Amino acid sequence: MIYEYLESIHAVGEKQAASTRSIMLSLNVGRRELVKYVASERAAGRLICSSNRGGYYLPANNAEIIAQKKRLEKTFISRANAVRVFRHACKDIERKGAAGTYGTEKKEP
């Protein structure tokens, strides 16, 4: 759906990226829905790049594919770091038992 749309409007290469807003209006979808469609198509093997300026496009060359991979990896690393903090908290909860609310225990002065 998104891939075909980008192809139909010749959004090939970052300079030809379609804005998120224009895609949403053309396909009558909300932002979350659009993001889900893009994720689904990427999971199915479609190469859909996202622009730093807020849009989507099909890669025009290998450099754009490599740049998109690096952007996605950067996001992945950032999220992995956030998950690490929560994983640590869960281990503390398991070790102490499920009683109470994590991080809100009152400490004696």
C-alpha positions as CSV (number, residue, x, y, z in Angstrom):
1,M,0.0,0.0,0.0
2,I,2.6,2.6,1.1
3,Y,5.3,1.2,-1.2
4,E,2.9,1.3,-4.2
5,Y,1.8,4.8,-3.3
6,L,5.4,6.1,-3.1
7,E,6.1,4.3,-6.4
8,S,3.0,5.9,-8.0
9,I,4.0,9.4,-7.1
10,H,7.7,8.8,-8.0
11,A,8.9,9.4,-4.4
12,V,12.3,7.7,-5.2
13,G,15.3,9.2,-3.5
14,E,15.4,11.4,-0.5
15,K,15.0,14.6,-2.5
16,Q,11.7,13.3,-3.8
17,A,10.4,12.2,-0.4
18,A,6.7,12.5,0.2
19,S,5.8,14.4,3.4
20,T,4.1,12.4,6.1
21,R,1.2,14.8,6.0
22,S,0.7,14.4,2.3
23,I,0.7,10.6,2.5
24,M,-1.8,10.7,5.4
25,L,-4.1,13.0,3.5
26,S,-3.8,11.0,0.2
27,L,-4.4,7.7,1.9
28,N,-6.9,9.0,4.5
29,V,-4.9,7.5,7.4
30,G,-3.7,8.9,10.7
31,R,0.0,9.1,11.7
32,R,-0.1,5.9,13.9
33,E,-1.8,4.0,11.1
34,L,0.8,5.2,8.6
35,V,3.7,4.2,10.9
36,K,2.1,0.7,11.3
37,Y,1.7,0.3,7.6
38,V,5.3,1.3,7.0
39,A,6.5,-1.1,9.7
40,S,4.4,-3.9,8.3
41,E,5.7,-3.4,4.7
42,R,9.3,-3.2,6.0
43,A,8.8,-6.5,7.9
44,A,7.6,-8.0,4.6
45,G,10.9,-7.0,2.9
46,R,9.9,-3.6,1.3
47,L,12.6,-1.0,1.4
48,I,10.8,2.2,2.5
49,C,13.1,4.9,3.8
50,S,12.1,7.7,6.2
51,S,13.4,11.2,5.8
52,N,15.0,13.3,8.5
53,R,12.6,16.0,7.5
54,G,9.5,13.9,8.1
55,G,8.5,11.9,5.1
56,Y,8.9,8.6,3.2
57,Y,10.6,7.6,0.0
58,L,11.9,4.6,-1.9
59,P,15.7,4.4,-2.0
60,A,17.3,5.6,-5.3
61,N,20.7,4.1,-4.7
62,N,22.8,1.9,-2.3
63,A,24.0,5.0,-0.3
64,E,20.4,5.7,0.7
65,I,19.8,2.1,1.7
66,I,23.0,2.2,3.9
67,A,22.0,5.6,5.4
68,Q,18.5,4.3,6.3
69,K,20.1,1.2,7.9
70,K,22.3,3.4,10.1
71,R,19.3,5.6,11.1
72,L,17.3,2.4,12.1
73,E,20.3,1.0,14.0
74,K,20.7,4.3,15.9
75,T,17.0,4.1,16.9
76,F,17.4,0.5,17.9
77,I,20.4,1.2,20.1
78,S,18.5,4.0,21.8
79,R,15.5,1.8,22.5
80,A,17.7,-1.1,23.6
81,N,19.3,1.2,26.2
82,A,15.9,2.2,27.5
83,V,14.8,-1.5,27.7
84,R,18.0,-2.2,29.7
85,V,16.9,0.1,32.5
86,F,13.5,-1.5,32.7
87,R,15.0,-5.0,32.6
88,H,17.2,-4.1,35.6
89,A,14.1,-2.8,37.5
90,C,12.2,-6.0,36.7
91,K,15.1,-8.1,38.1
92,D,15.1,-6.0,41.3
93,I,11.3,-6.5,41.6
94,E,11.6,-10.3,41.1
95,R,14.4,-10.4,43.6
96,K,12.5,-8.4,46.3
97,G,9.1,-9.9,45.5
98,A,6.1,-8.2,43.8
99,A,5.0,-6.3,46.9
100,G,4.9,-2.6,46.7
101,T,5.6,-0.2,43.8
102,Y,9.1,0.0,42.4
103,G,10.9,3.2,43.2
104,T,8.3,4.6,45.5
105,E,9.5,3.0,48.7
106,K,9.9,5.5,51.6
107,K,13.4,5.6,53.0
108,E,14.1,6.2,56.6
109,P,15.9,9.6,57.3
